Amino acid sequence: MIAAVGFMPSSPAQAEPSIDDVQKRVDHLFHEAEQAQERYNDAKIELRDLQGDLASLRSDQARQDHAFEDVRDQVQDSIVRQYEGQSLSNVGQVVVSDDPTSFLAQLSTMSAYNDLQSQLYDTYATESDALQIRKHATAKRAADVAKTEKKLAAEKAVVDDRLAEAKTLLNGLKDKEREEMLSRGSVRVPSDVPASGRAAAAVKYALAQVGKAYVFGAAGPGAFDCSGLTMRAWGAAGVGLPHSSSAQYNTGTRVAEGDLQPGDLVFYYSPISHVGMYIGNGMIVNAENPGAGVRVTSLHAMPYVGAVRPG
């Protein structure tokens, strides 16, 4: 993580921070906010998966509840029949039988009946254990969901806090100074990008968004965050990507910097918290931050980590 940049003027205590000082602090705040937002995006993906697991577990538990009820009813019926004398003991039948030969002929049937009773009790115990296992799994997954929801709220609070501080600093600048600061590093949009196939469609979409706003968590059409832009751009090319820079880094084929082609996704910072799209000639298009919006800039304007080729 970038170290915090404080305003410590070397001359008089009343001296105003320079534009460069403000630039560094605002960039740092935007970066911290984006890191939190990307963690938020990751947590949303995790929450969606957990909720899907929870729904499956609850459905499985309901089926197990039904199976358990069926076996319990059978056990109850068996106990009632025995209580009513329908399952008279073998010794009792010997005593009351007028025909011992006939009793002996039925003995194997009685033995089979007793075996069935024993199996029924075993099934009851098995189904009961299975139900408890499913209840435990469901409760654990529900706890995971609650924990992830808390994580989402915490990351959202960080985003809001950092963004509010950055806006306060920017509002303290004159209009000309603010415009000059936020436009630093911007490059003119190229008129032609040599891309083909799906990559061409992705590049075309991304470049068409230049000038639009950066909004945390946004994925178009009027505003984007970094992974929201690349997700929508490649979505326009028919390739599905998750709304998370770190998750996108694990999608597609890794590409060396020397082999970059237009359309490749390029990633920044460690841990990864920003993604852009390479458009050739050492340039990228990206949803940069709330001050810059969607724009074209150089490949190494930020700490470069690596690249992947989707599709």
RARA-V888743 format. One record per backbone hydrogen bond with DSSP energy under -0.5 kcal/mol. CO is the residue of the C=O (numbers start at 1). NH is the residue of the N-H. Records with the same first field share a line. If there is no record, write none. Layout:
BEGIN
CO: NH  NH
END
This chain:
BEGIN
4: 6
6: 8
12: 15
18: 22
19: 23
20: 24
21: 25
22: 26
23: 27
24: 28
25: 29
26: 30
27: 31
28: 32
29: 33
30: 34
31: 35
32: 36
33: 37
34: 38
35: 39
36: 40
37: 41
38: 42
39: 43
40: 44
41: 45
42: 46
43: 47
44: 48
45: 49
46: 50
47: 51
48: 52
49: 53
50: 54
51: 55
52: 56
53: 57
54: 58
55: 59
56: 60
57: 61
58: 62
59: 63
60: 64
61: 65
62: 66
63: 67
64: 68
65: 69
66: 70
67: 71
68: 72
69: 73
70: 74
71: 75
72: 76
73: 77
74: 78
75: 79
76: 80
77: 81
78: 82
79: 83
80: 84
81: 86  87
82: 85
85: 88
89: 93
90: 94
91: 95
92: 96
93: 97
99: 103
100: 104
101: 105
102: 106
103: 106  107
104: 107  108
106: 110
107: 111
108: 112
109: 113
110: 114
111: 115
112: 116
113: 117
114: 118
115: 119
116: 120
117: 121
118: 122
119: 123
120: 124
121: 125
122: 126
123: 127
124: 128
125: 129
126: 130
127: 131
128: 132
129: 133
130: 134
131: 135
132: 136
133: 137
134: 138
135: 139
136: 140
137: 141
138: 142
139: 143
140: 144
141: 145
142: 146
143: 147
144: 148
145: 149
146: 150
147: 151
148: 152
149: 153
150: 154
151: 155
152: 156
153: 157
154: 158
155: 159
156: 160
157: 161
158: 162
159: 163
160: 164
161: 165
162: 166
163: 167
164: 168
165: 169
166: 170
167: 171
168: 172
169: 172
170: 173
174: 178
175: 179
176: 180
177: 181
178: 182
179: 183
180: 184
181: 184
183: 186
187: 296
193: 195
196: 199  200
197: 201
198: 202
199: 203
200: 204
201: 205
202: 206
203: 207
204: 208
205: 209
206: 209
207: 210
209: 212
212: 294
213: 215  224
215: 218
218: 225
220: 219
222: 213
223: 220
224: 215
225: 229
226: 230
227: 231
228: 232
229: 233
230: 234
231: 235
232: 236
233: 237
234: 239
235: 238
238: 240
242: 244
244: 248
245: 249
246: 250
247: 250
248: 251
253: 309
255: 307
256: 259
257: 260
261: 264
264: 278
265: 308
266: 276
267: 305  306
268: 273  274
274: 268
276: 266
277: 285
278: 263
280: 283
282: 299
283: 279  280
284: 297
285: 277
286: 288  295
289: 293
293: 288  295
294: 211
295: 286
296: 187
297: 284
298: 301
302: 304
303: 269
306: 267
307: 255
308: 265  310
309: 253
END
